[in-house]
Amino acid sequence: MLRLTGTHTVARQPLRTAVVHRRAVSTASQQLPARSYVRTAAYASLLVVSTGLFAVYYFDCRAALHKYVVTPVIRYTLDPETGHKLAIRVLASGLAPRDPLSDDEFLKVELWGEQLSSPVGLAAGFDKNGEAIDGLFSLGFSWVEIGSVTPKPQPGNPKPRVFHLPNDSALINRYGFPSDGATAVLARLRARLPKILSYASSDSQMDDPLHGAEHASLRSDKLLAVNLGKNKTSPPDSIDDFVAGVHTFGPYADALVVNVSSPNTPGLRGMQSRTLLEELLGGVVAARDEVAATSVTKHRPKLLLKIAPDLDESEVADIAAAVRATNGVDGVIVSNTTIRRPPGVSDPNKFEQGGLSGPPLKPYALATLRTLRGLLPPSIPLIGCGGISSGADALEYARAGASAVQLYTAFGYGGVGVCRQVKDELAALLRQEGKTWSQVVQEAVAQTSFKETATSENAGSAQGQNVDATDGSGSDSARESSIKLLVEEAQELKRLLDGLGERIEKKAEEGVSLPVGAQYVAVTPRPTDS
């Protein structure tokens, strides 16, 4: 009996232990989810805060990330044209960085009666087909110029056709006006316009191509320009493509730019000769006036001419004479890319055919602008373009008589923050000098512009004034600069020829093809002794 009781007692003890053990496990399992929830919530909060901070940082175009990480990675991992297309896609997506700051009061400029927040714009060639207009305005540009746009779609020149020159912060391109065509670009311009509600709009707004907007840029202190190009298949001396472009885009642009200066379209630069240019300017001015006459709001886009930097003084004088002779030209952009290769250019890609842009272009563009400023009246503003990558560069153009400036190559190298950087540097220089941008420009224009006197002794020789101007009445400094550039060009040509000869000799045994002009020279390997 005692043994049975003892056995029963021993048997029950483990049961009690098991019950206690199960309770302990149950308590721990209740505490574990609570701790896990707190930890998960903390991680999630940290992730949300970090993502928000990174978004604020990313969407600020001034962030060092864009200049020192994103832009170099794109430049060194992708070929130039692919990187260009990627930048356009990002800017068009709405997910690109933005400039969060307002422009300094010292930067305000007046063009054709319009008040712009700053003189810094973007040149044609970056957004060729009008895909990223609003993304570019959001980066702080006061002037965005799309194109060149040709009437018909065309693929442009064969690839590769864009080359970085990192040693010189420069670029060579021979794009040859690749364009989606006027119809596709026009559709994009229309798609970005505000929608019209029939019950809330007047009849004039319903008929207005801009749907009641004051500017085609859809911003009160910014302008949208369309650069008009010419199809490669069109006759070299025909003005029809430009006239068609004015009719197509006139109602949807604040300014139209007639581009006769691209070096990559055969015969195009020939239209800068005085006779052809006068015919061209007369045709596009008449077309623009027709656009204004048929507009219910009398929208009259400004008409500008874009010229090359590779002109001698007499050619610049011919252009000035044609502009003065054509009533209705509102300005000139100086300049496009150059076919010259300055002696200081050191990058191996300098031998590529095409137009050179970036800092090496600046001396040529400035010399052309100074010469032209002395041959045109103050009423015709000049837009400076070529080698501008800092506030000091922009100020140098202002002192030469440029009313505004445009960036291009510096935007590709400096990234999305370069516009803000140039504006901040420029504002600091102006404040240090104690003058606004407009004051600097007004002083330069007053001192250097062509003077049309009205005195009796000069009134009878107005034509003589034009002849004198055509014969080279620019300033002495402009003349000296032109002579210096001609000497440098001759030296550079000799050096290029010597370098080409060395390359041919070096590559002769490899059987490669070297570009010479617009053709390719096949180099046959030298026979070897067997």
GUGUMAR-999769 format. One record per residue: x, y, z of N, C-alpha, C in turn. Coordinates in steps of 0.02 Angstrom, whole numbers, plus 32768, in hexadecimal, padded with zeros to 4 digits. Example, Ala and Ser with C-alpha at 12.3 -4.5 7.8 and 13.67 -1.06 7.14 Angstrom:
BEGIN
82947EE4818682677F1F818682947F5B8186;82827F90816282AC7FCB816582858002818A;
END
This chain:
BEGIN
802A7FC48000800080008000802B803E8000;805E803B802C808D8074802D80B1807B7FEB;80C380457FCA80E780467F8B80BB80647F54;807D80537F558050806D7F22804980B97F2A;804280CD7F69803C81157F76807A813A7F60;80B4811C7F6E80F4813C7F5A80F981427F0F;80E5810E7EEE80E8810F7EA580B981457E89;8080814A7EA88050817C7E90806A81C37E9C;808B81CB7ED580A7820D7EE580DE82207EB3;810A81F17EA4814081FF7E758124820E7E30;80F181EB7E1E80D381F47DDB80B382387DD4;809982557E0A807682957E0480A682D07E03;80E082C77E1F810F83007E22812483187DDB;813582ED7DB0814783067D6C810E83297D4A;80D083137D59809683347D3A8092837C7D50;809F83887D90809D83CD7DA980D583F77D88;810E83D97D81814683FC7D618134840D7D19;811383DF7CF6810083EB7CB080CF84247CAB;80A184277CDB806F845D7CDA809084A07CE3;80BE84A47D1380E284E27D20810B84F67CE4;812A84C67CC2815384D47C87812984EF7C4E;80EE84D37C4580C284EC7C1080AC85337C1D;80A185467C59808D858A7C6980C685BB7C5A;810385A77C68813D85D27C5B814485DF7C10;813B85AC7BE8814085B47BA0810885E17B87;80CD85DA7BA2809486027B8D80A1864C7B9C;80BE865D7BD480CC86A37BE680FF86C27BB7;8134869D7BA6816886B77B79814C86C37B33;812086947B1E8103869B7ADB80D586D87AD7;80B886ED7B10808E87287B0F80B887687B0D;80F487677B2B812087A17B2C814487AB7AEA;815487757AC5817B87797A87815987A17A51;811A87987A4180FA87C27A0D80FB880C7A1D;80F4881E7A5B80F488657A6E813888847A5E;816E88627A7281B1887C7A6581BD88807A19;81A8884B79F681B3884A79AD818D8883798B;8152889379A2812B88C97985814D890D798E;8167891879CA818A895779D881C8895E79AB;81ED892779A482298928797A821789367931;81E38914791981CD891E78D381B6896678C8;8191898178F7817989C678F181B389F778EF;81E689E9791882208A16791982458A1478D6;824F89D878BB827189D2787B824989F47843;820789EA784581DD8A08781181DF8A557815;81DD8A6F785281E18AB8785B82248AD27842;82598AAE7853829B8AC3783C82A08AC277F0;82828A8F77D282838A8A7788825D8AC47768;82218AD4778581F88B0A776A821D8B4D7770;823A8B5977AB825E8B9977B5829A8B9D7787;82C08B66778182FB8B66775682E88B72770D;82B28B5076F8829B8B5976B382858BA176A6;82618BBD76D7824C8C0376CF82868C3376CC;82B88C2976F782F38C5476F683198C4D76B5;831F8C0F769D83428C04765E831D8C247624;82D98C20762582B18C3E75F082BB8C8A75EF;82BB8CA9762B82C68CF1762F830C8D017612;833D8CD9762483818CE4760C83858CD975C0;83668CA375A8836A8C92756183488CC67536;830E8CDE754B82E88D0C752183038D537523;83368D60754B83588DA0754B83918D9E7519;838D8DC574E483BF8DC174AF84048DD674C8;84088DF7750284498E0D751B846F8DD6753E;844F8D9C754A846E8D65756F84AE8D4E754D;84E28D44757585228D2D755A851C8CEA7537;84EA8CC3754B84DE8C81752C84DB8C8674E0;84BA8CB974C784AF8CBF747E84F08CD2745A;85168CFF747785538D177456858C8CE5745A;85938CC6749485CF8C9D74A185C38C52749C;85848C3D749785768BF67492854E8BE57453;85108BFF744F84E38BEC741985008BFF73D4;85138C3D73CC852B8C54738A856B8C317375;859E8C2B73A085DA8C05738B85CD8BBC737B;85A18B9C73A385918B56739685728B4D7351;85438B79734085248B7672FD85588B8372C7;85838BB372D285B48BC6729E85E68B8E7292;85FA8B6B72C6862F8B3972BF86158AF272B3;85D58AE772BC85BA8AA372B185918A9D7271;85798AD5725785508AD4721B85728AFD71E5;85648AEB71A6857D8B15717085578B577171;85748B8D715585568BD0715D850D8BD57146;84FC8BB5710E84B78BBD70F684868B977122;84988B5C713B846C8B37716884638B5C71A9;84998B7971C384938BA2720084668BDE71F6;846B8BFC71BC84408C3571AA83F68C2071AA;83E78BE8718B83A28BD0718883888BBF71CE;83B28BA271F8839D8B91723C838C8BD17263;83B48C04725B83A68C43727E83648C617268;83568C5D722883158C76720E82DC8C4F722D;82E28C0D723082AC8BE3724B829F8BF47295;82D38BFE72BC82CA8C0E730382A98C52730B;82C08C8372E582A48CC672E9825B8CC872D2;824A8C9C72A382058C9A728A81D68C7472B9;81F38C4C72E581CA8C20731081A88C44734A;81C08C7F735B81A78CA1739681CB8C8D73D5;81FB8C6073D082218C49740A82678C66740D;82728C9C73E882B48CBB73E682BB8CEE741F;82F88CFF743183028D33746482E78D77744D;82E18DA4747D82C68DE7746F82F18E1B7492;82EB8E58747B830B8E91749C82D98EAF74CD;82E68EAA750F82B58EC1754082BA8F0C754F;82EA8F2F753382F68F74754682DA8FA67513;82CC8FE2752B82B9901974FF82F8903C74E8;82F4905C74AE832E907D7492833A90C174B4;837A90D274B9838E911174D78373914C74AE;8360918274D1834791BE74AF837A91DC747F;83BA91D2748D83EE91EE746283F191CD741D;83CF9194741683D2916E73D8839A917F73A7;836A91A573BC833091B47391834791D57350;832591C3731A833691DF72D982F691EA72B2;82F6921D728982BC922B725F82CF921E7216;82A891F371F682B091E371AF826F91EF718C;8270921C715A8234922B713281F8923D715D;8206925F719481D0927471C081BB923F71F2;81DA920471F081CA91CE721E81FD91CD7257;81E591C67295821191C272CE8222917872DC;8262916772D68278912372E5829B91237329;829590EB734D82B290E7739082FE90E6738F;831B90D07358836490CE7352837690CD7308;83B590DA72F783C990D972B183E190947299;83DE906172C383FC902072B483C98FF17296;83D48FDD725883A88FAF723683CD8F71721E;83A88F4571FE83C48F0771E283C08F097196;83F88EFB717683FC8EFF712D83D98EC3710D;83CB8EC970CC83AF8E9270A783E38E5A70A1;83CB8E1E709583F78DE5708E83F18DB370C6;83DA8DC9710083D38D997138838F8D767132;83598D9B713383168D7E712B83018D8970E3;83168D5D70B8830B8D66707082C28D60705C;829B8D39708082578D2A706B82228D40709D;82338D6D70CA82028D8970F781E48D577128;820D8D2A714281F48CF6716F81F98D0871B8;82258D3771CB82328D437212822F8D8E7222;82038DB2720282008DFB720981F58E107252;81C38DF5727281B38E0A72B681E78DF372E8;82058DB972DC823C8DA3730882778DD27304;82858DED72C982BC8E1C72C182AD8E6072E1;82708E7772D9825D8EB572FB82638EAE7347;82538E73736082578E6873A8829E8E6A73C3;82CF8E64739783158E6973AC832C8EB173B1;83018EE1739F83128F2773A983238F4E736B;83208F2E7330832F8F5372F282F68F8572E3;83098FC172D182D68FF372C182C28FF17277;82E98FCC725182DD8FC7720882EE8F7F71F5;82BF8F5A71DA82CC8F1771C282BF8F167177;82F28F01715282ED8EFF710A82F08EB770F3;82BA8E9E70D682B88E5970BF82CA8E577074;82DC8E1B705D82ED8E13701783388E05700E;83508E066FD1832C8E1E6F9682F68DED6F7F;82BE8E096F6882868DE26F4F82828DEC6F03;82808DB56EDF82798DB76E9682318DA86E83;821A8DC06E4981D58DB36E3581C58D686E31;81F18D416E1381E78CFA6E0D82158CD56E3D;82008C9A6E55822E8C736E7F826C8C5F6E58;82A58C5D6E7A82E28C466E5B83108C2A6E91;83398BF76E8183618BD66EB483A18BFA6EC6;83B78C296E9D83F78C496EAB84318C206E8F;846D8C316EA384A88C0F6E8A84B38BCB6EAB;84DB8BA06E8C84E88B5E6EA9850B8B636EED;84FF8B316F1785208B2D6F5985628B086F51;85928B166F7F85918B486FB585988B8E6F99;85788BBD6FBC85768C026FA3857D8C356FDB;858B8C1E701885978C4B705185D58C317076;86018C60708986408C4C70A886518C7C70E2;865F8C5E711B86768C86715486C08C95714C;86D38CD17162871A8CE4716787268CF771B0;872A8CC671DE872E8CD57226876B8CFD7239;87A28CF5721487DE8D1C722487D28D67721C;87A28D7871F287948DBE71E3874E8DD471F9;872A8DA7721C86E48DB5722F86BB8DCA71F3;86C98DAB71BA86AA8DBF717B86858D85715C;86668D927123863D8D61710186428D6D70B5;86438D37708F863E8D3B704786028D137032;85D68D32700A859D8D0D6FF085968D186FA5;857D8CE56F85856A8CEA6F3F85268CC86F36;84F88CDC6F6184B58CC06F6184938CC56F1D;84968CFF6EFE84768D076EBC842A8D0E6EC0;84128D326EF483CA8D3E6EFB839F8CFF6EFE;83AD8CCF6F2B837C8C996F33833C8CB66F52;83048CA86F3482C68CC86F4A828B8C9A6F41;825C8C9E6F71821D8C786F6B81EE8C986F38;82008CD56F2281D68CF86EF281A68D286F13;818E8D586EED81648D8E6F0781228D736F25;81048D426F0680C38D296F1D80C88D0C6F63;80FB8CE26F7081048CC36FB181148CF66FE7;81408D256FD881538D58700981188D867018;80F38D976FE580B88DC26FF080858D9F701E;807D8D5F7016804F8D39704180658D3D708A;80A68D3B709680BF8D4070DB80B48D8570F7;80BD8DB870CF80B18DFC70E780678E0670F8;803C8DEA70D07FF48DF170DE7FE08DCA711D;7FFF8D9071277FEC8D64715F7FFC8D8471A3;802D8DB071A6803F8DCE71E680178E0D71F7;7FED8E2371C97FC68E5F71D57F8D8E517205;7F768E84722B7F3E8E7A725A7EFF8E677235;7ED88E3C72557E988E2772377E658E5F723B;7E3C8E6372087E088E9772057DC48E787216;7DA18E9872457D5D8E8372567D2D8EB17230;7D028E9472077CD78EBC71DB7CAA8EEB7201;7C938ED6723D7C648F0172627C898F387288;7CCC8F34728D7CF18F6672B47D1F8F907289;7D198F8B72497D488FAE721D7D248FDC71EE;7D45901371DD7D29904171AC7D3690267166;7D15904471357D1E902D70F07D66903670D9;7D85906E70EF7DCA907A70DA7DF9904570F6;7DED902E71347E168FFA71517E0C8FB8712D;7DCE8FAA71197DC18F6C70F57DE68F6A70B3;7DEE8FA470937E0F8FA770527E5A8FB37058;7E728FC370947EB98FD2709E7EE18F9170A2;7F158F8870787F3E8F4C707C7F5E8F4170C1;7F6C8F7870E57F8B8F7271277F578F6C715F;7F188F68714D7EE18F5E717D7EE18F9371B3;7EEF8FD1719F7EEB900771CF7F2B901471F5;7F5E8FE971EE7F9D8FF472117FC1903071F4;7FE29057721F8004909472088043908371E1;8067904E71F780A4903A71D680A08FF071C3;80C48FDF718D80C78F98717A80EC8F6F71AE;81168F8F71D4813A8F6C720A810C8F597243;80D08F787246809F8F6F727C80BA8F8A72BE;80EB8FB872BA81098FD872F48110902272E5;8103904B731781019093730B814590B272FE;817A9094731781BD90B2731281ED908672EA;81D3905C72BD81FD9030729581E2902D724E;820E901A721F81FC901771D9820C8FD371BC;81E18FBC718E81EC8F7E716A81FB8F8F7121;82338F76710882478F8270C3824B8F40709D;823D8F44705D82438F0A703182778F196FFB;82A98EF06FF782DF8EF86FC582CB8ED26F86;82C98EF76F4E82B18EDB6F0F82EC8EC46EE4;82EA8E856ED0831E8E696EA583058E596E60;83318E3F6E3883228E316DF283308DE86DE3;83038DC86DBF830E8D826DAB83498D7C6D7C;836E8D476D8483AA8D3D6D5B83998D336D12;835D8D1A6D0583498D0D6CC0832D8D4B6C9C;83258D826CC0830B8DBF6CA183418DE26C79;832F8E086C4583608E2D6C1E83888E5C6C4B;83CA8E606C4183F58E886C6E83E08ED16C74;83C78EEE6C3D83B78F366C3F836D8F446C4A;83478F116C5B82FF8F1B6C6582F08F336CAB;82BF8F616CB082AA8F7A6CF282698F5A6D09;824F8F2C6CE2820C8F116CEF82078EEE6D33;823A8EC96D4782388EA56D8782318ED66DC1;82558F0D6DBE82528F3E6DF4820E8F626DF6;81F48F726DBC81B28F926DB9817C8F636DD4;81818F226DC281518EF16DDC81578EEB6E27;81948EED6E41819E8EE96E8A817F8F246EAE;81848F5F6E9281668F9A6EB1811B8F936EB3;80FD8F7D6E7D80B38F736E7C809E8F3E6EAE;80C58F096EB580B28ED26EE180B98EE46F2A;80F28F016F3D81008F0B6F8480F58F526F9C;80E88F816F6F80DC8FC56F8480A78FCD6FB9;806E8FAC6FB4803A8FB46FE7804C8F94702A;80808F6A702D808E8F43706A80D28F537088;80F28F8A707381348F9B708C81378FE5709E;81618FF470CF816E903B70DF81A2905770B0;81CD902C70958201904270678210900B7036;8223901D6FFA82378FEE6FC6827E8FFF6FB1;82A88FCC6FAA82EF8FD66F9A82FD8FB66F56;83148FDE6F2783268FC56EE5836F8FB06EE6;837A8F6F6EE183BD8F536EE883DC8F486EA3;840A8F746E90842E8F6C6E5184798F616E5F;84898F486E9A84CF8F476EAE84E88F026EC4;84BF8ECE6EC084D88E8C6ED2850C8E756E9F;85458E5B6EB785798E446E88856D8DFE6E6E;85368DDE6E85852B8D976E7684F68D8A6E41;84DB8DBE6E2384AB8DB86DEC84CA8DD76DAE;84D88DB06D7B84FA8DCB6D3F84D58E076D21;84FB8E3D6D1484E08E776CF384BC8EA86D20;84AE8E956D5F84868EC06D8A84A98F026D99;84E98F006DA9850D8F3D6DBA85128F6D6D7F;85098F536D43850A8F7F6D0884D28FB16D09;849D8FA46D3084658FD26D348475900F6D5E;84B290126D7A84C7904D6D9F84E290846D70;84E990736D3084FE90A76D0084C890DB6CFB;84DB91186CEB84AD91516CF0846F91496CC4;847991366C85844091326C57840D90FE6C6F;842490C16C7D83F7908C6C9483D9909D6CD7;840090BC6D0383E790CC6D4583B091016D43;83B891336D19838391656D12834291466CF9;834891186CCA830D90F56CB182ED90CB6CE9;831790A86D0E82FD907E6D4582DB90A76D7A;82FD90DC6D9182E091056DC6829F91266DB0;829D913C6D72825F91596D58822691276D58;823690E96D46820290B56D4381E890A26D88;821490996DB981FE90836DFB81DB90BC6E20;81F190FA6E1581CF91336E34818891396E1A;817F91316DD9813C91336DBB811090FB6DD7;812D90C06DDE810790876DFA80F390946E42;812290AF6E69811290BF6EAF80DB90F36EB4;80DD91256E8980A991596E8A8065913B6E77;8065910A6E4B802790E86E39800B90C26E75;803790A36E9B8021907F6ED8800190B06F09;802190EA6F128006911B6F417FC391376F29;7FBC91406EE77F7F915C6ECB7F44912D6ED3;7F4F90ED6ED27F1990BC6ED77F0B90A66F1E;7F3490BC6F4E7F2B90A96F957EF690D56FB5;7EC890B66FD97E9390DC6FFA7EAF91077032;7EE890F4704D7F08911B70827F4291447069;7F4C914570277F84916A70087FC791527022;7FCC91117030800B90F57048804090FB7011;8076911C702180AB912A6FF080EE9112700C;810290D66FFB814190BC7015817D90E56FFD;81B090EA702781EC910D7013821390E16FE1;823791016FB5825B90DE6F8082A590ED6F87;82CD90B86F8E831590BF6F97833B90976F63;837890AD6F5783A5908B6F2983DF906E6F52;83F390306F43842C90126F658465900A6F33;84A090276F4484D790276F1585138FFF6F30;85438FF36F04857E8FCC6F1385B58FF96F2F;85E58FDB6F53861E90026F6C865990026F3A;86528FDE6F0386898FD56ED4868490066E99;867290436EA8866890766E74869F90AA6E7A;86B890C16E4086E890F86E4486C1913A6E4B;86E591706E5386C691B06E62869791C86E2B;86A991BC6DED867E91D26DB6863E91A96DB4;864291696DC48605913F6DC585D791546DFD;85F391646E3885CA917D6E6F85A991BF6E5B;85CE91EA6E3885B192296E218579921E6DEF;857F91EC6DC4854991DD6D95850A91C66DBB;8513919E6DEE84DA91876E1684B991C26E38;84E291EF6E5584C6922A6E76849F92556E45;84B9925D6E08849792856DD6845492666DC3;845392236DBD841492016DAC83E192086DE4;83F892046E2283CA920C6E5B83AF92526E5E;83DA92846E5483C392CA6E56839392D86E1C;839E92B76DE4837492C56DA9833092A46DAE;832892746DDC82E9924F6DE282C592676E21;8291928B6E18826B92A46E518242926B6E6F;824F925A6EAE822992256ECE825491EF6EEE;829691F16EE582C291C26F0782CD91DB6F4E;82BF91B16F8082BE91C76FC682FF91BA6FEB;832C91936FD0836A91866FF3839591546FCE;83D3914B6FE78403911C6FCA842390F47002;842990B36FF8844D908770288492907A700D;84C590897036850B90807024852A9054705A;85399014704D853C8FF7700B852C8FAC7010;85328F8B6FD6852D8F436FD385728F246FE1;857B8EE46FD485BC8EC36FDF85EE8ED86FA9;862E8ECA6FB686628EDC6F8886828E9F6F67;86968EA76F2986BA8E716F0687058E776F11;871A8EAC6F3387618EB46F4187768E8D6F7F;87B78E816F8587D38E5E6FBE880B8E8A6FDB;87FC8EAE7010882F8EDB702D886D8EB47042;88A78ED6704388E68EB3705588E58E93709A;88BF8EAF70C888C08E95710D88988E557117;88718E4070E688498E0370ED88788DC670EC;88738D9D711F88A38D66712788858D207124;88438D1B712B88248CD9712D882C8CB470EA;88398C7370EC88418C4D70AD88048C51707E;87C98C5C709A878D8C60707087888CA07047;87B88CCC704E87B68D0C702987B98D016FDE;87D08CC76FC887D58CBA6F8087928CA66F61;875F8C9B6F8B871E8C886F7086FF8CC26F4A;86DD8CB26F1486BB8CE56EEC867C8CFB6F0F;866B8D3B6F0A862E8D556F27863A8D996F48;86078DB06F6B860A8DF16F8B86238DEB6FD2;86538E156FE486718E157027864D8E487053;863B8E337090861C8E6070C0863F8E597103;86318E88713186528E87717186848EC17176;86AE8EC171AA86DD8EF871B587098F0A7179;871F8EDA714E87488EEF711587228F1A70E2;86E08F1870E486B88F4070B586B28F8970CB;86BB8F96710A86AD8FD8712686D290117104;8714900E70F78735904770D7871890587093;87069025706C86EA9031702986A59051702E;867B9036705B86379051706286399099707B;866590A770AC866A90EA70C78682911C7093;86B49108706C86CE91347038869891447004;867191116FF0863B911D6FC08606914A6FDD;85F5913F701D85C29167703D85D891B07043;861691BC7055862F9201705B862C92247017;864092016FE3863E921F6FA085F7922F6F8B;85CA91FF6F96858492096F82856292406FAA;857492446FEB855692787016856592BD6FFB;85A092C66FE085B293076FC4859293166F82;857092E56F65855192EE6F23850592EE6F25;84E892E56F60849F92E46F68848A93196F9A;844F93376F908437936A6FBF8422934B7002;841E93747036840B935A707883C79338707A;839B9348704A8358932C704A835792E17039;838E92C7701F83929280700E83BF925D7041;83A39239707183CC921870A483F191DC7089;842A91CE70A8845291927099844F916270D3;844B912270C3844C90EC70F5848E90C970EF;84B590C6712584F790A7712584F3905E7134;85179036710C85178FED7116855A8FD370FF;857C8FAD712A85BB8F90711785ED8F90714F;85F98F56716E862D8F5071A1861C8F6F71E4;85DD8F7971F385C98F97723385BF8F607267;85E88F61729A85E48F2E72CE85E88F4C7315;85E98F8E731A85EE8FAE735C85CE8FF37359;85C49010739485AA9053739785D990867377;861A907B737E864B90A8735F864590A77313;863A906B72F68631906672AE85F4908D7297;85BD908672BC857F90A972AA858990F472AE;85AD910C72E185B8915372E985E5916E72B1;86139146729A863D915B7262861491667223;85E2913C721885B6914671DE858C918571E8;857591937225854F91D072318579920D7221;85B7920E723585E39247722885F3924E71DD;85E9921871B885F3921B716F85B39232714C;857C92397171853E925271548507921F714B;850E91E3716B84D991B0716684A391BE719A;846491BE7184842D91CB71B2841B918E71DC;842B915371C4841F911571E8845190E171D0;845490A871F28484907471E18461903071E1;8481900071C084678FBC71BF849E8F8A71D0;848B8F5571F384B98F1F720484AB8EE371D7;84DD8EB971CF84D38E7A71AA85038E4571C5;85428E4971B285728E1571C5857C8E127210;857E8E4C723185878E4D727A854F8E28729D;85138E29728184DB8E05729E84E88DBA729D;85068DA2726685158D5A7262854B8D457292;857D8D6F729D85B38D5E72CA85A38D6C7313;857E8DA1732085718DB5736585338D987383;85068D7F735A84C98D60737384928D927381;845E8D7A73A384208DA173AB84298DE073D5;845E8DE573FB84678E1F7426848F8E577407;84A48E4F73C884D28E8173AB84B08EC473A0;84708EC5738F844D8F047385844B8F2C73C6;843A8F0C73FD84398F2E743E847F8F457451;84B18F1C744384F68F2E7453850C8F6D742D;84FE8F6F73EC85118FA973C384EC8FE873DC;84AC8FE173EB8485901B7403849E90347446;84AF9007747384C8901D74B5850C904074AE;853790247484857890447479857090887459;8544908D7428853890CC7405851B91007434;84EB90EC745E84CD911B748D8501913574BE;852D910A74D58562911F75048591915174E3;85A3914674A485CF9174748185AE91B77475;856D91B67464854991F474598542921C7499;853491FB74D0852E921E75108572923B7525;85A69216751785E9922F752685F9926E74FD;85E0926F74C085EB92A8749485BA92E174A2;858392D074C38551930374D3852493157498;851E92E8746784F492F4742C84C892B7741F;848D92C474048462928D73EF8478927473AA;845E923A7396846C9221735384569253731E;841B926E73278400929D72F5842C92DB72EF;844792F373268472932E732484B2931F72FE;84D092E5730A850D92D272E7850092CF729C;84C992AF728984B992A7724284AB92EB7222;84849315724484739356722884B29380721B;84E1937E724A851F93A472418546938A7205;854C934872008572932A71C9855193387185;850F9331718284EC933D714484F29386712F;84EC93B4715F84F193FB714F8536940E7134;856993EC714D85AD93FD713885C193DC70F7;85A793A170E885C2937A70B0859393727075;85539384707C852393767046852D93A6700B;851293906FD3851393B86F9584E893F66F9F;850494306F8F84E1946F6F9884C694886F55;848594936F53846594AE6F17845894F86F23;848695236F0B8481956A6F17844D95886EE9;843095C06EFF83FB95E06ED9840E96276EC5;844E96396ECA8464967C6EB8846196846E6D;845F96C36E57845896D06E0F849396B66DE8;84D096BC6E05850996A86DDF850D965C6DD8;84ED96396E0884EF95F06E0384B095D46DE4;847B95FC6DE4843B95E26DCA844295D16D81;846895F96D5C846F95EC6D15849E95B26D06;84C0959A6D3A84F095636D2F84DE95266D58;849D951B6D62848794E06D89849F94A06D68;849A94A06D2684B294656D0284FD945D6D0B;852094976D0D856894946D18857994786D5C;854E94876D8E8559946A6DD08556941E6DCD;852494066DA7851F93BE6DA1855B93A16D7E;857493C56D4B85AF93AC6D2785EB93AC6D55;85F293E36D7C862A93E66DAA862793AD6DDC;85E893A16DF585E0936B6E2585F293296E04;85DC93216DC585EB92E36DA3863492DA6D97;865893136D8E869F930F6D8286C893056DC1;86A693026DFA86CA92F36E3886CF932D6E67;869593496E7D869693816EAB8691936B6EF3;869E932C6F02869D93146F4686D593326F6E;86D593246FAD870793406FD9874C93236FCB;878093486FE087C493316FD587D192EF6FF9;87B392E8703587BF92AB705B87A1926F7037;876692797019874792416FF48772922E6FB8;878F92626F9687B992546F5C87F8922D6F70;881692436FA8885292206FC0884291D96FD4;880791CF6FF487F4918B700887EA915F6FCB;87CC917B6F9687C191536F598803913F6F39;8832916E6F368874915F6F19889791296F42;889391306F8388B390FF6FAE889590BA6FA5;885390B76F9F883290776F96884390586F52;884B90836F1E885F90696EDD88A4904A6EDF;88D2906B6F03891690506F0A8913900E6F2F;88ED900C6F6688E78FCE6F8C88C88F966F62;88978FA96F3988778F776F0E88A98F596EDC;88D38F846EBF89058F6C6E9089368F3D6EB2;894B8F506EEF89798F256F1489588EE26F26;89198EE66F3988F58EA86F4B88EB8E7C6F0F;88DD8E996ED488D48E726E9889148E4D6E87;894D8E706E8C898D8E506E7F89998E166EB0;89888E226EF089938DEE6F2289668DB26F15;89268DBF6F0288F88D896EF389108D5F6EB8;89298D816E8589428D5C6E4B897F8D326E5D;89AB8D4E6E8689E58D276E9D89CF8CEB6EC6;899D8CF76EF289858CC16F1C89628C8B6EF3;893D8CA06EC0891B8C6F6E95894E8C446E70;89838C646E5889B88C3E6E3689D88C0A6E63;89E38C1E6EA28A008BF06ED289D18BB56EDF;898F8BC46EE4895F8B8F6EF1895B8B5E6EB6;895E8B796E7A895B8B4D6E3F89988B1F6E3E;89D28B3A6E4C8A0F8B116E4D8A0C8ADD6E85;89F18AF26EBE89EE8AC56EF889BE8A8C6EED;89848A9C6ECB89518A6A6EC289578A446E80;898B8A546E5989908A376E17899489EB6E19;89B589D16E4B89BE89886E4F898189656E6B;894F898C6E848914896E6EA488D989676E74;88DD898A6E3A88A789856E09886689A36E20;886989DC6E43882C89FD6E5B88188A356E2C;87DE8A536E3A87C58A8C6E1287C68ACA6E3E;87E28AFF6E2487E68B3E6E4987B98B726E29;87948B996E5287698BCD6E3587928C076E1C;87838C1C6DDF87A28C586DC3876A8C816DA3;875B8CBB6DC087248CE36DA786E38CBD6DAF;86BC8CBB6D79867B8C996D7B86818C526D62;86BE8C3D6D4D86C78BFA6D3286F38BD26D61;86FD8B936D4F87298B686D7587608B4D6D48;879D8B516D5F87D68B396D3887EA8AF56D51;87E68AC46D2787FA8A806D3A88468A7C6D38;88628A646D6E88AA8A5D6D7288BB8A136D69;88DE8A036D3388EF89BE6D24893189AD6D46;893489726D67897289606D8989AB895A6D57;89E6896F6D6E8A2189696D458A32891F6D3A;8A4A890E6CFF8A5C88C96CF48A9988B66D1E;8A97887A6D388ACE88636D618AF788306D3B;8B36882D6D4B8B6287FC6D2B8B5387B76D45;8B4B87896D178B3B87456D2D8B7B871C6D31;
END
